[in-house]
Amino acid sequence: MFEADGWGLCVGICRDTGIGEHVGRMAGLDVDAYVAGLVHRSDERAEQERRAVWIAGRCQAYVAFASFAGPNGGGYHHTAGSSAIWSPAADVLAQAGMTPGGLARAILE
């Protein structure tokens, strides 16, 4: 966790978003927002959203996922994209599409 402009931010990297021990540690830090970069296959979009909703509820924090869009090799020919921001109540505040170049942004208060 680190602080930026008075906000407690926790950072995860892809696989971290599905590890209960990691998310539990972050929840114990009274975090304001959990941010992560990740890549999922296009058929894993539901898992990506499930993790975000779970983290928002567990941490009672905003969740922002920067999700890779477009082919990147390594078996990820069709990625999920769909970067998004969720509220602490797990509502989607903003969401990008599945193609490269999309943007999801929201003002967090």
C-alpha positions as CSV (number, residue, x, y, z in Angstrom):
1,M,0.0,0.0,0.0
2,F,1.1,3.5,-0.7
3,E,-0.5,7.0,-0.2
4,A,-1.2,9.5,-3.0
5,D,-2.9,12.8,-2.2
6,G,-4.3,11.3,1.0
7,W,-5.6,8.2,-0.7
8,G,-4.5,4.7,0.5
9,L,-3.8,2.7,-2.7
10,C,-3.1,-1.0,-2.9
11,V,-1.6,-2.5,-6.1
12,G,-2.1,-6.0,-7.5
13,I,-0.7,-7.7,-10.5
14,C,-3.0,-10.0,-12.5
15,R,-2.9,-13.2,-10.5
16,D,-3.0,-11.3,-7.2
17,T,-6.6,-10.4,-7.8
18,G,-7.7,-14.0,-7.3
19,I,-5.6,-14.8,-4.2
20,G,-7.6,-14.6,-1.0
21,E,-4.6,-14.1,1.2
22,H,-3.4,-11.1,-0.8
23,V,-6.8,-9.5,-0.9
24,G,-7.3,-10.2,2.8
25,R,-4.0,-8.4,3.6
26,M,-5.1,-5.4,1.5
27,A,-8.5,-5.3,3.2
28,G,-6.7,-5.2,6.6
29,L,-4.9,-2.0,5.5
30,D,-8.1,0.2,5.4
31,V,-7.4,0.9,1.7
32,D,-9.3,3.5,-0.3
33,A,-8.7,2.0,-3.7
34,Y,-7.3,-1.3,-5.1
35,V,-5.7,-1.0,-8.6
36,A,-4.4,-3.8,-10.8
37,G,-3.1,-4.4,-14.2
38,L,-4.2,-7.7,-15.7
39,V,-4.7,-9.8,-18.8
40,H,-7.5,-12.3,-19.2
41,R,-8.7,-14.2,-22.3
42,S,-11.9,-12.9,-23.8
43,D,-13.8,-15.9,-22.4
44,E,-12.7,-14.9,-18.9
45,R,-14.4,-11.5,-18.7
46,A,-16.9,-12.9,-16.1
47,E,-14.0,-14.0,-13.9
48,Q,-12.5,-10.5,-14.2
49,E,-15.7,-8.9,-13.0
50,R,-16.3,-11.5,-10.3
51,R,-12.8,-10.7,-8.9
52,A,-13.5,-6.9,-8.9
53,V,-16.8,-7.3,-7.2
54,W,-15.2,-9.6,-4.6
55,I,-12.3,-7.2,-3.9
56,A,-14.6,-4.2,-3.7
57,G,-16.7,-6.0,-1.1
58,R,-13.8,-7.4,0.8
59,C,-11.8,-4.2,1.0
60,Q,-14.8,-1.8,1.0
61,A,-12.8,0.2,-1.6
62,Y,-12.9,1.3,-5.1
63,V,-11.4,-1.1,-7.6
64,A,-9.8,-0.2,-10.9
65,F,-8.6,-2.8,-13.3
66,A,-6.5,-1.9,-16.3
67,S,-7.2,-4.9,-18.5
68,F,-5.1,-5.6,-21.6
69,A,-7.1,-5.3,-24.9
70,G,-6.0,-6.9,-28.1
71,P,-3.7,-9.8,-28.9
72,N,-0.4,-9.9,-27.0
73,G,1.0,-13.4,-27.7
74,G,1.7,-16.0,-25.2
75,G,-1.6,-17.7,-25.9
76,Y,-3.7,-14.5,-25.4
77,H,-4.9,-13.9,-29.0
78,H,-8.3,-12.7,-27.8
79,T,-8.0,-10.7,-24.6
80,A,-10.9,-9.5,-22.4
81,G,-10.1,-5.8,-22.4
82,S,-13.0,-4.2,-20.6
83,S,-10.9,-2.1,-18.1
84,A,-13.2,-0.8,-15.5
85,I,-13.7,1.0,-12.2
86,W,-16.1,-0.3,-9.5
87,S,-17.4,1.6,-6.4
88,P,-17.0,0.1,-2.9
89,A,-20.6,-1.1,-3.3
90,A,-19.4,-3.0,-6.4
91,D,-21.3,-0.8,-8.9
92,V,-19.5,-0.3,-12.3
93,L,-18.6,3.4,-12.5
94,A,-16.9,3.3,-15.9
95,Q,-15.9,0.6,-18.4
96,A,-13.9,0.5,-21.6
97,G,-14.6,-1.8,-24.5
98,M,-12.7,-4.9,-25.6
99,T,-10.7,-3.2,-28.3
100,P,-7.4,-1.4,-27.8
101,G,-7.5,2.3,-27.1
102,G,-10.5,2.3,-24.8
103,L,-10.6,4.3,-21.6
104,A,-12.4,4.0,-18.3
105,R,-12.3,6.9,-16.0
106,A,-14.3,8.2,-13.0
107,I,-13.9,10.8,-10.3
108,L,-13.5,9.0,-7.0
109,E,-14.6,10.9,-3.8
